[in-house]
């Protein structure tokens, strides 16, 4: 899955004005009923259904039944629109109950992980955006505030708390990428997983019988089965590792 867009690549000042509601409203010529909120909503819907590449000012204007120039009275272009889209969808996980500061940090980590996995599943196009320099809007900051609130009971330093969030998000994005790429592979090739691996079976069986791969040959039949919860397994190990650190700090 290749990166196709980069956040913060447009007029960052204008994006911030629009995100925080300080930008000037269109003063002339807007289509009645057209709003910035409708534009962003339409763009997210297109990206969810057809991918980020399908999002363009022309396409959004067509879906909204207005001229393309009408959109430019609200948002400068696709780069700034992407910043607004990112902040819009990042607000979704905030619907969960806010954890109490100093509460069960383990539950907070799990909630953070599962919330982000749900986010990627609902908006696969997020994985195709380079967010190394995200334009921070209200939803992004509220999300960080929510995450920090649930982790206060760990007793870690501020940089360490941020590292916990980065570690969780990195783990989740890896699992989500694997899931979404598997779906895309079927769509792009027309071959199911069974058909794809079935075509390789004769060659793999011969390789296993050669004796050159004894560890691979000894693996159980269910090793690569779809029934194993790799996300749950990895998340538990991540939490267990953090628990060791927290206990060390508490003992110290």
N, C-alpha and C positions, 0 to 999 in steps of 0.2 A: 504494500500500500504506500504510494508515494505522496509526499506533501505537495499540495497544489496551491495553497494560499498561506499568507503570513499575516498574523494579527499585528496591528500597529504599523502597517506599511503605508497608510494614507496620511491625511492631515490629522495628526493626533490631537491637536488643540480643538479642532472642529468635532472630532469624535467625543472628546471629553465634554464639550459644551452640550452636545446632544444627549449623552448619557446622563449627565447631571441636571439636565433641564435648564441650562443657562443660555442656550443658543437662541438667537432671534427666530421668531415664528415667520413663516412665509407672509410677505406683506402684499403680494399681488398675484393674481392668477391661479391660486390653487383650486383644484376640483373640489366642489362641495362634498364633504364627507371623507375626504382623503386626509389621513393623519400619519404621523411618523409611526405610531403604534401599529396601524394597519399595514404599513409598508414592511416593517420588521416581521410582523406575524406572517405575512405572505411569503417573505423570503425564507423564513425558517421552514414553512410548510413545503416549499419547493425543494429545499435542501434535504429534508427528511424523506421525501418521496422519490427524488431523482438524483440526489447527490449535489455536492457543492458546485460542480462544474455547470449545472443547469441554471444556477442563479446568475442573473444579469439584470441590469436596470430595465432593459427592453422587456425581458420575460416578466418581471414583476409588474411593470406598468400594464402589460397585456392582461395579466391575471386580475388586476384591479380595475380594468376597464378605463384606463386613462392614458394620456400621452406620456412618453418617456420624459419629456422636459418637465412635466409636473413633478416627477419624483426628485429631480435635481433641485427643486425649490426647498426640499426637505432634507436631503442628504447629498453630499457632494459626489459620491460614487460608490462603487462596489467595495472598495477597501474600507471606507468608513461604515458602510452597511454591515460588513462582516464583524466589525467591532461591536456594533449594536446587537447583532445576532448572537454573538458569543455571550454577552452579558445577559441577554434574554434567557437563553437556555440554562445558563449556570444558576439561575434563580430557582430552577425546579427542585433541586434537592433540599432547598430551604423550607419546603412545606412540611418536612418532618419536625417532630417535637424537639424543641431546643433543649439540649442536655444541660443539667444543672452544673455550674462551675464547681470543680473539685469533686465531681461525682465519679461514677464508674468509667474510668478512661478506656477500659477494654471494650465495653459496649459502645463507647463513642467511636473508637477506631473501627469497629465492625460496621457501625452505621455509616461512617464516612466512606468505607470501602464499598459497601453495597449500594450506597447512594450514587457513587460515581460509576459503578458498573451499570446501573439502571440508566444513568445519563448517556453513556456511550451506546447502549443498546437502543435507546430511543432516538439518538442523533448520531449515527455512525460517522457522519461527515466530520465530526469533531476531531477524529483521528487523522484527518488529512490537513489539519491546520497547524502551522508552526506557532505555538503560543509562548515561545521563549520570552517575548516582550509584549505581554498582554496589556491592553489599555484597561485600567482598573475603573470599572463602573460600580454602581451601587450593589448589584448582585454579587460581583466578584468579592467586594469587601465584606459584605454580609456573610458570604460563604466562608471566608477566612476567619471572621469573627466567631462564627458558629463552631468551626473546627477547633479553634483555640480554646473556646469555652469548655468543650468536652474533654480537653487534654490537660487542664490545669492540675488535676490530681496526680499527675505523673511525677511532679517535683523536678522536672528537667529545666535546663536553661532555655532561654528564648530561642537561640539558634537551633538547639536540639529539638524543640517542639516543631519548628518549621521543617526540620529534617525528617521528623516523623511523618508529617503531612506529605512531604515530597516522596518519601519511601512508599507510603500507602498508595498514593496516586500513580506512582511509577509501576508498582505491582499490578494495580487494577488496569491500567492502560495496556500493559503487556497481555493480560488475559483477554481483555476486550478485543485487542487487535487480532489475536489468534482466532477468536470466535467469528469476528466479522470477516476476516480474510477467508475463512472456511466457507462462509456463505457466498462470498463474492466468487470464489473459485468455481462453485457449482453453477452460478449464474453465468459466468463468463465462458465456461467450457461446455456446459450442457451435460457434463458427466456427474453422476452422483458419487459420493465417497466410496460406496460399494463397487461401482464400476471402475473407478480410478485405481483403487488398491487391488481389485480383482485382476486387472490387467498386468499387474506386477507380480502377482503371486507365484507363477511358475519360476520366475527368475529368483525370487526371494527364497523359495523352497530349496532350490539348487544351491544357493549361497549358504543356507543354513546347514545343508548336508555335507558341505565341503570340509567342515571342521575348523574353518578359519575364524569363525565368530562364535565361540563356545558360550559366551555370556548371553549374547543375543538369542542363540538357539535354545537356551535354558529358560527363557522368559515364559511366564504362564500365558495361556491363551487370552486371558482378559486384560493383559498389560496395557494394550492400547484401546481398550473398550471405551465407549462413550459414557459408560455408567459412573466412572470415577469422577469425583468432584475436585478438580484441580484448583479451582478458585477457593473453595472452602478449606482444602488442605493447606494451601499456601498461606491463606489468611491466618489460620490458626498458628502456623509456625512463626509467622511474622509477629503476632501478638505475644506468643510465648517468648520470643527473643527479646521483645521490648520489656516484658515482665521481669526477665532476669536483670536488665539494666535498672529498672525501677526499684527492685528489691535491693540491689547493690547500693543505690543512692540512699535508700531508707536506712539500711544498716550502717552506712557510713555516717 
